[in-house]
């Protein structure tokens, strides 16, 4: 692979924010999401929120090529379960194996961090993304509706 994955420090959060927003904005448009109704969607992430997550223990990793950062993965440690958050690769670099590399890296980090399960939570409407995670070894373990705004989510997990 022509890219490296590095842990992000506080000073790298600004670039991470740009990568996350660029990566998720197209999907937000496709789903007709707006900031007032879906402020938790990564396309509408703020520096305040990203900093809060960093300060509260979410491990953040960037995927870098010579041109700079092209991907991101956050690992939210919840005892033995690690939640993979905001996994993304910028448009133009997608479908080249970088997402898979970030998932494999996240599985390894789950073990390093003392976790036994890596999980991800996705909107149920994202059927192709759910299928992609299943192809990476994840299994659906929960489906539920979240109240604000009302939409269905799926939780997928893999024992590592």
MARMI-730261 format. One record per atom (N, C-alpha, C): residue number from 1; residue in three letters; atom name; y, x, z. Coordinates in steps of 0.05 Angstrom, whole numbers. Example, Ala and Ser with C-alpha at 12.3 -4.5 7.8 and 13.67 -1.06 7.14 Angstrom:
BEGIN
num, residuo, atomo, yy, xx, zz
1, ala, N, -114, 264, 156 .
1, ala, CA, -90, 246, 156 .
1, ala, C, -66, 264, 156 .
2, ser, N, -45, 257, 142 .
2, ser, CA, -21, 273, 143 .
2, ser, C, 1, 258, 157 .
end
This chain:
BEGIN
num, residuo, atomo, yy, xx, zz
1, unk, N, -24, 17, 0 .
1, unk, CA, 0, 0, 0 .
1, unk, C, 25, 18, 0 .
2, unk, N, 45, 10, -15 .
2, unk, CA, 69, 26, -17 .
2, unk, C, 90, 17, 3 .
3, unk, N, 82, 7, 26 .
3, unk, CA, 100, -2, 46 .
3, unk, C, 90, 6, 74 .
4, unk, N, 107, 7, 93 .
4, unk, CA, 100, 13, 121 .
4, unk, C, 110, -9, 139 .
5, unk, N, 96, -12, 161 .
5, unk, CA, 103, -32, 181 .
5, unk, C, 112, -17, 206 .
6, unk, N, 136, -24, 216 .
6, unk, CA, 148, -11, 239 .
6, unk, C, 157, -31, 259 .
7, unk, N, 155, -24, 285 .
7, unk, CA, 167, -42, 306 .
7, unk, C, 197, -41, 304 .
8, unk, N, 209, -64, 308 .
8, unk, CA, 238, -67, 306 .
8, unk, C, 251, -65, 334 .
9, unk, N, 272, -49, 336 .
9, unk, CA, 288, -48, 360 .
9, unk, C, 311, -67, 358 .
10, unk, N, 327, -69, 379 .
10, unk, CA, 349, -88, 380 .
10, unk, C, 368, -84, 357 .
11, unk, N, 373, -59, 350 .
11, unk, CA, 393, -52, 329 .
11, unk, C, 383, -61, 301 .
12, unk, N, 358, -67, 298 .
12, unk, CA, 348, -76, 272 .
12, unk, C, 347, -106, 268 .
13, unk, N, 356, -121, 288 .
13, unk, CA, 354, -150, 286 .
13, unk, C, 371, -162, 264 .
14, unk, N, 394, -151, 258 .
14, unk, CA, 411, -162, 237 .
14, unk, C, 397, -162, 210 .
15, unk, N, 384, -140, 203 .
15, unk, CA, 370, -139, 178 .
15, unk, C, 346, -158, 178 .
16, unk, N, 332, -160, 201 .
16, unk, CA, 310, -179, 204 .
16, unk, C, 320, -207, 199 .
17, unk, N, 343, -214, 210 .
17, unk, CA, 354, -241, 207 .
17, unk, C, 358, -247, 177 .
18, unk, N, 369, -228, 162 .
18, unk, CA, 374, -231, 134 .
18, unk, C, 347, -235, 119 .
19, unk, N, 327, -219, 125 .
19, unk, CA, 301, -221, 112 .
19, unk, C, 288, -249, 118 .
20, unk, N, 289, -257, 143 .
20, unk, CA, 277, -283, 150 .
20, unk, C, 291, -306, 136 .
21, unk, N, 317, -306, 137 .
21, unk, CA, 332, -328, 124 .
21, unk, C, 328, -328, 94 .
22, unk, N, 328, -305, 81 .
22, unk, CA, 324, -303, 52 .
22, unk, C, 295, -313, 45 .
23, unk, N, 276, -306, 62 .
23, unk, CA, 248, -313, 57 .
23, unk, C, 242, -343, 60 .
24, unk, N, 256, -356, 79 .
24, unk, CA, 250, -384, 85 .
24, unk, C, 269, -403, 72 .
25, unk, N, 291, -394, 61 .
25, unk, CA, 312, -413, 51 .
25, unk, C, 301, -430, 27 .
26, unk, N, 286, -418, 10 .
26, unk, CA, 276, -433, -13 .
26, unk, C, 257, -455, -4 .
27, unk, N, 240, -450, 15 .
27, unk, CA, 222, -470, 26 .
27, unk, C, 238, -493, 39 .
28, unk, N, 258, -486, 54 .
28, unk, CA, 275, -506, 67 .
28, unk, C, 288, -525, 46 .
29, unk, N, 296, -513, 23 .
29, unk, CA, 308, -529, 2 .
29, unk, C, 287, -547, -11 .
30, unk, N, 263, -536, -16 .
30, unk, CA, 241, -552, -28 .
30, unk, C, 234, -576, -10 .
31, unk, N, 235, -572, 16 .
31, unk, CA, 227, -593, 35 .
31, unk, C, 251, -611, 42 .
32, unk, N, 274, -605, 30 .
32, unk, CA, 299, -620, 35 .
32, unk, C, 306, -620, 65 .
33, unk, N, 303, -597, 78 .
33, unk, CA, 310, -595, 106 .
33, unk, C, 340, -588, 108 .
34, unk, N, 352, -599, 129 .
34, unk, CA, 380, -590, 134 .
34, unk, C, 382, -581, 163 .
35, unk, N, 402, -564, 167 .
35, unk, CA, 405, -550, 193 .
35, unk, C, 408, -570, 216 .
36, unk, N, 422, -592, 212 .
36, unk, CA, 427, -611, 234 .
36, unk, C, 401, -624, 243 .
37, unk, N, 382, -629, 225 .
37, unk, CA, 357, -642, 232 .
37, unk, C, 335, -622, 239 .
38, unk, N, 336, -598, 228 .
38, unk, CA, 314, -579, 231 .
38, unk, C, 325, -552, 240 .
39, unk, N, 341, -551, 261 .
39, unk, CA, 353, -526, 269 .
39, unk, C, 333, -504, 277 .
40, unk, N, 308, -512, 283 .
40, unk, CA, 288, -492, 291 .
40, unk, C, 274, -479, 267 .
41, unk, N, 279, -489, 243 .
41, unk, CA, 266, -477, 219 .
41, unk, C, 278, -449, 215 .
42, unk, N, 261, -429, 208 .
42, unk, CA, 270, -402, 205 .
42, unk, C, 293, -398, 185 .
43, unk, N, 296, -416, 166 .
43, unk, CA, 318, -414, 146 .
43, unk, C, 345, -417, 160 .
44, unk, N, 345, -430, 183 .
44, unk, CA, 370, -434, 198 .
44, unk, C, 372, -418, 223 .
45, unk, N, 356, -397, 225 .
45, unk, CA, 355, -380, 249 .
45, unk, C, 383, -367, 253 .
46, unk, N, 390, -364, 278 .
46, unk, CA, 415, -351, 285 .
46, unk, C, 410, -324, 299 .
47, unk, N, 429, -307, 299 .
47, unk, CA, 426, -281, 313 .
47, unk, C, 423, -286, 343 .
48, unk, N, 436, -307, 353 .
48, unk, CA, 434, -313, 382 .
48, unk, C, 404, -320, 389 .
49, unk, N, 392, -336, 372 .
49, unk, CA, 364, -344, 377 .
49, unk, C, 345, -320, 373 .
50, unk, N, 349, -304, 352 .
50, unk, CA, 331, -281, 347 .
50, unk, C, 334, -261, 370 .
51, unk, N, 358, -257, 380 .
51, unk, CA, 363, -239, 402 .
51, unk, C, 350, -249, 428 .
52, unk, N, 352, -275, 432 .
52, unk, CA, 339, -288, 455 .
52, unk, C, 309, -283, 454 .
53, unk, N, 296, -287, 431 .
53, unk, CA, 268, -282, 429 .
53, unk, C, 261, -253, 434 .
54, unk, N, 277, -235, 423 .
54, unk, CA, 272, -206, 427 .
54, unk, C, 274, -199, 457 .
55, unk, N, 295, -209, 470 .
55, unk, CA, 300, -204, 498 .
55, unk, C, 278, -216, 516 .
56, unk, N, 264, -236, 506 .
56, unk, CA, 243, -250, 522 .
56, unk, C, 215, -241, 513 .
57, unk, N, 213, -218, 501 .
57, unk, CA, 187, -205, 497 .
57, unk, C, 173, -209, 471 .
58, unk, N, 185, -223, 452 .
58, unk, CA, 172, -226, 426 .
58, unk, C, 174, -198, 412 .
59, unk, N, 151, -188, 405 .
59, unk, CA, 149, -162, 391 .
59, unk, C, 155, -168, 362 .
60, unk, N, 173, -152, 350 .
60, unk, CA, 181, -156, 323 .
60, unk, C, 175, -132, 306 .
61, unk, N, 165, -138, 282 .
61, unk, CA, 156, -117, 263 .
61, unk, C, 168, -122, 236 .
62, unk, N, 177, -101, 223 .
62, unk, CA, 187, -103, 196 .
62, unk, C, 169, -89, 177 .
63, unk, N, 167, -99, 152 .
63, unk, CA, 153, -87, 131 .
63, unk, C, 174, -74, 112 .
64, unk, N, 171, -48, 108 .
64, unk, CA, 191, -32, 93 .
64, unk, C, 179, -19, 69 .
65, unk, N, 195, -19, 47 .
65, unk, CA, 191, -3, 24 .
65, unk, C, 215, 15, 21 .
66, unk, N, 215, 32, 1 .
66, unk, CA, 238, 50, -4 .
66, unk, C, 264, 35, -5 .
67, unk, N, 264, 10, -16 .
67, unk, CA, 288, -5, -20 .
67, unk, C, 299, -17, 7 .
68, unk, N, 283, -16, 28 .
68, unk, CA, 290, -28, 53 .
68, unk, C, 270, -47, 63 .
69, unk, N, 278, -64, 83 .
69, unk, CA, 259, -83, 95 .
69, unk, C, 254, -106, 76 .
70, unk, N, 229, -113, 72 .
70, unk, CA, 221, -135, 54 .
70, unk, C, 204, -156, 68 .
71, unk, N, 197, -151, 94 .
71, unk, CA, 180, -170, 107 .
71, unk, C, 184, -170, 137 .
72, unk, N, 173, -189, 151 .
72, unk, CA, 176, -192, 180 .
72, unk, C, 152, -206, 192 .
73, unk, N, 146, -199, 216 .
73, unk, CA, 126, -214, 233 .
73, unk, C, 134, -211, 262 .
74, unk, N, 134, -234, 276 .
74, unk, CA, 139, -234, 305 .
74, unk, C, 114, -241, 319 .
75, unk, N, 110, -228, 342 .
75, unk, CA, 86, -233, 359 .
75, unk, C, 96, -242, 386 .
76, unk, N, 92, -268, 392 .
76, unk, CA, 99, -280, 417 .
76, unk, C, 75, -279, 436 .
77, unk, N, 77, -263, 457 .
77, unk, CA, 54, -258, 474 .
77, unk, C, 52, -280, 495 .
78, unk, N, 30, -294, 495 .
78, unk, CA, 26, -316, 514 .
78, unk, C, -2, -311, 527 .
79, unk, N, -2, -292, 546 .
79, unk, CA, -26, -283, 559 .
79, unk, C, -46, -273, 539 .
80, unk, N, -69, -285, 536 .
80, unk, CA, -90, -275, 517 .
80, unk, C, -86, -285, 489 .
81, unk, N, -68, -304, 485 .
81, unk, CA, -62, -314, 459 .
81, unk, C, -36, -303, 449 .
82, unk, N, -36, -293, 424 .
82, unk, CA, -11, -283, 412 .
82, unk, C, -4, -303, 389 .
83, unk, N, 21, -312, 389 .
83, unk, CA, 30, -330, 368 .
83, unk, C, 45, -314, 347 .
84, unk, N, 35, -315, 322 .
84, unk, CA, 49, -302, 300 .
84, unk, C, 72, -320, 291 .
85, unk, N, 96, -309, 292 .
85, unk, CA, 120, -325, 285 .
85, unk, C, 135, -313, 262 .
86, unk, N, 147, -330, 246 .
86, unk, CA, 165, -322, 225 .
86, unk, C, 154, -302, 205 .
87, unk, N, 128, -303, 201 .
87, unk, CA, 115, -285, 181 .
87, unk, C, 128, -290, 154 .
88, unk, N, 138, -269, 141 .
88, unk, CA, 151, -274, 116 .
88, unk, C, 153, -248, 99 .
89, unk, N, 155, -252, 74 .
89, unk, CA, 160, -231, 54 .
89, unk, C, 182, -243, 35 .
90, unk, N, 202, -227, 29 .
90, unk, CA, 224, -237, 13 .
90, unk, C, 214, -244, -16 .
91, unk, N, 228, -264, -27 .
91, unk, CA, 221, -271, -55 .
91, unk, C, 224, -246, -73 .
92, unk, N, 207, -245, -92 .
92, unk, CA, 206, -221, -110 .
92, unk, C, 186, -201, -101 .
93, unk, N, 178, -202, -76 .
93, unk, CA, 158, -184, -65 .
93, unk, C, 133, -200, -56 .
94, unk, N, 134, -226, -59 .
94, unk, CA, 111, -243, -51 .
94, unk, C, 88, -241, -71 .
95, unk, N, 65, -248, -62 .
95, unk, CA, 40, -248, -78 .
95, unk, C, 32, -220, -87 .
96, unk, N, 38, -200, -70 .
96, unk, CA, 31, -172, -76 .
96, unk, C, 14, -160, -54 .
97, unk, N, 5, -177, -35 .
97, unk, CA, -12, -167, -13 .
97, unk, C, 3, -160, 12 .
98, unk, N, 29, -162, 12 .
98, unk, CA, 45, -155, 36 .
98, unk, C, 41, -174, 59 .
99, unk, N, 39, -200, 53 .
99, unk, CA, 34, -219, 74 .
99, unk, C, 7, -214, 87 .
100, unk, N, -13, -209, 71 .
100, unk, CA, -40, -202, 82 .
100, unk, C, -39, -177, 99 .
101, unk, N, -23, -157, 90 .
101, unk, CA, -21, -133, 106 .
101, unk, C, -8, -139, 133 .
102, unk, N, 13, -156, 133 .
102, unk, CA, 26, -163, 158 .
102, unk, C, 6, -178, 177 .
103, unk, N, -10, -196, 165 .
103, unk, CA, -30, -210, 182 .
103, unk, C, -50, -191, 193 .
104, unk, N, -61, -173, 177 .
104, unk, CA, -80, -153, 187 .
104, unk, C, -68, -136, 209 .
105, unk, N, -43, -127, 205 .
105, unk, CA, -29, -112, 225 .
105, unk, C, -26, -128, 251 .
106, unk, N, -20, -154, 248 .
106, unk, CA, -16, -171, 271 .
106, unk, C, -42, -175, 286 .
107, unk, N, -64, -177, 272 .
107, unk, CA, -90, -179, 285 .
107, unk, C, -96, -154, 302 .
108, unk, N, -90, -130, 290 .
108, unk, CA, -94, -105, 304 .
108, unk, C, -75, -104, 329 .
109, unk, N, -50, -112, 326 .
109, unk, CA, -31, -111, 348 .
109, unk, C, -40, -131, 370 .
110, unk, N, -52, -153, 363 .
110, unk, CA, -62, -172, 383 .
110, unk, C, -81, -158, 401 .
111, unk, N, -99, -142, 390 .
111, unk, CA, -118, -127, 407 .
111, unk, C, -103, -106, 424 .
112, unk, N, -85, -92, 411 .
112, unk, CA, -69, -71, 426 .
112, unk, C, -54, -83, 449 .
113, unk, N, -44, -107, 446 .
113, unk, CA, -28, -121, 466 .
113, unk, C, -46, -135, 487 .
114, unk, N, -72, -133, 484 .
114, unk, CA, -90, -145, 503 .
114, unk, C, -97, -174, 497 .
115, unk, N, -90, -183, 474 .
115, unk, CA, -96, -211, 466 .
115, unk, C, -124, -213, 455 .
116, unk, N, -135, -238, 455 .
116, unk, CA, -161, -243, 443 .
116, unk, C, -159, -262, 420 .
117, unk, N, -136, -276, 417 .
117, unk, CA, -133, -296, 396 .
117, unk, C, -106, -293, 384 .
118, unk, N, -105, -294, 357 .
118, unk, CA, -80, -294, 342 .
118, unk, C, -77, -322, 330 .
119, unk, N, -55, -335, 336 .
119, unk, CA, -50, -363, 326 .
119, unk, C, -25, -365, 310 .
120, unk, N, -23, -385, 293 .
120, unk, CA, 1, -391, 278 .
120, unk, C, 4, -421, 277 .
121, unk, N, 29, -430, 277 .
121, unk, CA, 35, -459, 276 .
121, unk, C, 51, -464, 251 .
122, unk, N, 41, -484, 235 .
122, unk, CA, 52, -489, 208 .
122, unk, C, 55, -519, 205 .
123, unk, N, 76, -527, 190 .
123, unk, CA, 79, -555, 183 .
123, unk, C, 54, -564, 166 .
124, unk, N, 43, -587, 173 .
124, unk, CA, 20, -597, 160 .
124, unk, C, 24, -601, 130 .
125, unk, N, 49, -606, 122 .
125, unk, CA, 55, -610, 93 .
125, unk, C, 51, -584, 77 .
126, unk, N, 50, -562, 91 .
126, unk, CA, 47, -536, 77 .
126, unk, C, 17, -530, 72 .
127, unk, N, 5, -548, 56 .
127, unk, CA, -24, -546, 51 .
127, unk, C, -33, -519, 39 .
128, unk, N, -17, -509, 20 .
128, unk, CA, -25, -483, 8 .
128, unk, C, -23, -460, 28 .
129, unk, N, -4, -461, 46 .
129, unk, CA, -1, -440, 66 .
129, unk, C, -24, -442, 86 .
130, unk, N, -31, -466, 94 .
130, unk, CA, -54, -470, 112 .
130, unk, C, -79, -459, 99 .
131, unk, N, -83, -465, 73 .
131, unk, CA, -106, -454, 59 .
131, unk, C, -106, -423, 58 .
132, unk, N, -82, -412, 54 .
132, unk, CA, -79, -383, 54 .
132, unk, C, -87, -371, 81 .
133, unk, N, -78, -383, 103 .
133, unk, CA, -86, -372, 129 .
133, unk, C, -116, -376, 133 .
134, unk, N, -128, -398, 124 .
134, unk, CA, -157, -401, 126 .
134, unk, C, -171, -379, 110 .
135, unk, N, -160, -371, 88 .
135, unk, CA, -173, -350, 72 .
135, unk, C, -171, -323, 87 .
136, unk, N, -153, -321, 106 .
136, unk, CA, -149, -296, 122 .
136, unk, C, -166, -297, 148 .
137, unk, N, -183, -318, 151 .
137, unk, CA, -201, -319, 174 .
137, unk, C, -192, -339, 195 .
138, unk, N, -170, -352, 192 .
138, unk, CA, -161, -371, 213 .
138, unk, C, -174, -398, 209 .
139, unk, N, -177, -413, 232 .
139, unk, CA, -188, -439, 231 .
139, unk, C, -168, -459, 245 .
140, unk, N, -167, -483, 234 .
140, unk, CA, -150, -504, 247 .
140, unk, C, -162, -511, 273 .
141, unk, N, -146, -509, 294 .
141, unk, CA, -156, -517, 321 .
141, unk, C, -141, -540, 333 .
142, unk, N, -118, -548, 321 .
142, unk, CA, -103, -570, 332 .
142, unk, C, -84, -581, 310 .
143, unk, N, -81, -607, 311 .
143, unk, CA, -61, -621, 295 .
143, unk, C, -46, -640, 313 .
144, unk, N, -20, -641, 310 .
144, unk, CA, -4, -659, 327 .
144, unk, C, 23, -665, 314 .
145, unk, N, 37, -685, 324 .
145, unk, CA, 63, -691, 315 .
145, unk, C, 84, -682, 336 .
146, unk, N, 104, -668, 326 .
146, unk, CA, 126, -660, 344 .
146, unk, C, 148, -681, 341 .
147, unk, N, 163, -687, 363 .
147, unk, CA, 181, -709, 362 .
147, unk, C, 208, -704, 347 .
148, unk, N, 218, -680, 347 .
148, unk, CA, 245, -676, 336 .
148, unk, C, 247, -654, 315 .
149, unk, N, 252, -660, 290 .
149, unk, CA, 249, -686, 278 .
149, unk, C, 219, -693, 277 .
150, unk, N, 212, -717, 274 .
150, unk, CA, 183, -723, 274 .
150, unk, C, 169, -711, 250 .
151, unk, N, 151, -693, 254 .
151, unk, CA, 134, -682, 233 .
151, unk, C, 108, -671, 244 .
152, unk, N, 89, -669, 227 .
152, unk, CA, 62, -661, 236 .
152, unk, C, 59, -631, 233 .
153, unk, N, 46, -619, 253 .
153, unk, CA, 41, -590, 252 .
153, unk, C, 12, -585, 255 .
154, unk, N, 4, -561, 247 .
154, unk, CA, -24, -552, 249 .
154, unk, C, -23, -525, 263 .
155, unk, N, -41, -521, 281 .
155, unk, CA, -44, -495, 294 .
155, unk, C, -71, -483, 285 .
156, unk, N, -69, -459, 274 .
156, unk, CA, -92, -444, 265 .
156, unk, C, -95, -420, 283 .
157, unk, N, -120, -412, 288 .
157, unk, CA, -125, -389, 305 .
157, unk, C, -149, -373, 295 .
158, unk, N, -149, -348, 303 .
158, unk, CA, -172, -330, 298 .
158, unk, C, -176, -313, 322 .
159, unk, N, -201, -311, 330 .
159, unk, CA, -209, -293, 352 .
159, unk, C, -209, -265, 339 .
160, unk, N, -197, -246, 354 .
160, unk, CA, -196, -218, 344 .
160, unk, C, -212, -199, 361 .
end
